[in-house]
């Protein structure tokens, strides 16, 4: 009998610590699993949804006599990045521009345009150099101010027409929000100076780009 009591006591000594580990005291909970910390710079890779840009614009305008005239001026653009996947990103872009050329007695010329259309970033904004391409459609406006000369009164001639342009460029990223528009090259078609006349326009632009907003 004493032998059975001793064996029972030994079994209790081994079982008690085991059950104490399986059933922790009431009110004590196991610590939750640790959440992995976000990778450094993970948010910095996300492209802000909004973008504005402005800068210098050079336009070469082909006149009806096929002579080319250079204009200097400005451009301003804005866009919304609304569609993208792991390779490319598509934006809705809008752009306005104004360029000028004073020819003295031959008149002070100015050309304005306002256009909208899709802009595509084939490699998103994942690299320091960000190429893009766009096709824009809108309205163009031409104005020629002729001064009083040789007995002729001053005169103003204006035209407006449907216009479109196709082109692209490259942005150089400096910070997550700021970039330099290294170059933008476009070909534009206008229909000034008569219903049956069309003009070839060649544009080169440089400027600054600012991206902002959160997704």
C-alpha positions in Angstrom: 0.0 0.0 0.0 2.8 2.4 0.9 4.4 1.6 -2.5 1.3 2.6 -4.4 1.0 5.8 -2.5 4.6 6.7 -3.3 4.2 6.0 -7.0 1.0 8.1 -7.0 2.8 11.0 -5.4 5.6 10.8 -8.0 3.1 10.9 -10.8 1.4 14.0 -9.4 4.7 15.8 -9.1 5.3 15.2 -12.9 1.8 16.0 -14.0 1.3 19.3 -12.1 4.0 21.4 -13.9 2.8 20.1 -17.3 -0.8 21.1 -16.7 0.3 24.4 -15.3 2.0 25.2 -18.6 -1.0 24.0 -20.7 -3.5 26.2 -18.7 -2.0 29.5 -17.8 -3.5 31.4 -14.9 -6.8 33.2 -15.6 -6.4 36.7 -16.8 -3.0 36.0 -18.5 -3.0 36.1 -22.3 -0.2 35.1 -24.7 1.4 38.2 -26.3 0.1 38.9 -29.8 2.4 38.1 -32.7 4.6 41.0 -33.7 3.5 43.0 -36.8 6.4 43.4 -39.2 7.6 47.0 -39.5 7.0 48.6 -42.9 9.9 48.7 -45.2 11.8 52.0 -45.3 10.6 54.2 -48.1 7.6 52.0 -49.0 5.3 55.0 -49.0 7.8 57.2 -50.9 7.4 54.9 -54.0 3.7 55.6 -54.2 3.0 58.2 -56.9 1.0 61.2 -55.7 -2.3 61.4 -57.7 -2.0 65.1 -58.7 0.6 66.9 -60.7 1.2 70.5 -61.9 3.9 71.7 -64.2 4.9 75.1 -65.7 7.8 76.5 -67.7 9.2 77.9 -71.0 7.7 77.1 -74.4 9.3 77.5 -77.8 6.9 77.1 -80.8 7.9 77.0 -84.5 4.9 78.0 -86.5 4.7 77.3 -90.3 3.0 80.2 -92.2 0.9 79.9 -95.3 4.0 80.8 -97.4 5.8 77.9 -95.7 8.1 80.3 -93.8 8.7 79.2 -90.3 8.4 81.7 -87.4 9.7 81.1 -83.9 7.6 82.1 -80.9 8.7 82.3 -77.2 6.2 81.9 -74.3 5.0 79.7 -71.5 3.0 76.6 -70.8 1.1 75.3 -67.7 -0.2 71.8 -67.2 -2.0 69.7 -64.7 -3.0 66.1 -64.5 -4.6 63.4 -62.4 -3.0 59.9 -62.2 -6.1 57.7 -62.2 -5.1 54.3 -63.7 -2.0 52.1 -63.4 -0.6 48.7 -62.9 2.9 47.3 -62.2 4.2 48.5 -65.6 2.5 51.6 -66.8 0.4 54.5 -65.5 -2.2 56.5 -67.4 -3.2 60.1 -66.5 -5.7 62.6 -67.6 -3.8 65.7 -68.6 -4.7 69.3 -69.4 -2.4 71.9 -70.8 -2.6 75.6 -71.8 0.1 77.6 -73.5 0.8 81.1 -74.9 3.6 82.2 -77.2 4.5 85.6 -78.8 6.4 87.1 -81.7 6.7 90.9 -82.3 7.5 91.6 -86.0 7.3 95.3 -85.8 5.5 96.7 -88.8 4.5 93.2 -89.8 2.5 92.8 -86.7 2.7 91.3 -83.2 1.7 87.7 -83.3 0.4 85.5 -80.5 -0.8 81.9 -80.4 -2.8 80.3 -77.5 -4.0 76.8 -77.0 -5.9 74.7 -74.5 -6.0 70.9 -74.7 -6.8 67.8 -72.8 -6.1 64.1 -73.3 -4.4 61.0 -72.0 -0.8 61.0 -70.8 1.0 57.6 -70.4 4.1 56.8 -68.2 5.3 53.5 -69.6 7.6 52.9 -66.6 5.4 54.6 -64.0 7.5 57.0 -61.7 9.7 54.2 -60.4 13.0 55.6 -61.8 14.9 58.8 -61.6 14.3 59.5 -65.3 10.6 59.3 -66.1 9.6 59.3 -69.8 6.0 60.0 -70.8 3.9 60.4 -74.0 0.6 62.1 -74.7 -2.1 62.8 -77.3 -4.0 66.1 -76.6 -7.0 67.6 -78.3 -8.5 71.1 -78.0 -8.7 74.6 -79.3 -6.1 77.0 -80.7 -6.3 80.8 -81.0 -4.3 83.0 -83.3 -4.0 86.8 -83.0 -2.1 89.3 -85.2 -2.0 93.0 -84.1 -0.9 95.3 -86.9 0.1 98.9 -85.9 -0.9 102.0 -87.8 1.6 102.3 -90.6 1.9 104.3 -93.9 -1.5 105.8 -93.6 -3.2 102.5 -92.8 -5.1 102.2 -89.6 -4.3 99.7 -86.9 -5.9 96.3 -87.4 -6.4 93.1 -85.4 -6.9 89.7 -87.0 -8.0 86.7 -85.0 -8.7 83.0 -85.8 -9.6 80.0 -83.8 -9.6 76.4 -84.8 -9.7 72.8 -83.6 -6.1 71.7 -82.7 -4.3 68.6 -81.7 -0.8 67.6 -80.7 1.2 64.4 -80.0 4.5 64.1 -78.3 6.3 63.3 -75.0 9.2 64.1 -72.8 11.4 63.2 -69.9 11.2 64.3 -66.2 14.2 64.1 -63.9 13.0 63.3 -60.3 14.8 65.3 -57.6 12.6 64.6 -54.6 9.4 62.5 -54.1 7.4 65.7 -55.0 9.6 67.8 -57.3 11.0 67.0 -60.8 12.6 68.9 -63.6 11.0 68.6 -67.0 14.3 68.1 -68.9 12.6 68.3 -72.3 9.1 67.9 -73.9 8.8 67.7 -77.7 5.4 68.0 -79.5 4.0 68.2 -83.0 0.8 70.2 -83.2 -1.7 70.8 -86.1 -3.7 74.0 -86.3 -6.2 75.4 -88.9 -5.7 79.2 -88.7 -5.8 81.7 -91.5 -8.7 80.1 -93.5 -10.9 77.0 -93.4 -8.7 75.0 -95.9 -5.4 76.0 -94.5 -3.5 73.9 -91.9 -0.2 74.7 -90.1 2.5 72.5 -88.7 3.7 73.5 -85.3 6.7 72.2 -83.5 7.1 72.7 -79.8 9.9 72.3 -77.2 9.3 72.9 -73.5 11.2 72.8 -70.3 9.9 73.4 -66.8 9.3 72.3 -63.2 6.9 69.6 -62.0 5.3 69.3 -58.6 3.3 66.2 -57.5 1.0 66.2 -54.5 -1.9 64.5 -52.8 -2.5 61.1 -51.1 -4.2 58.0 -52.4 
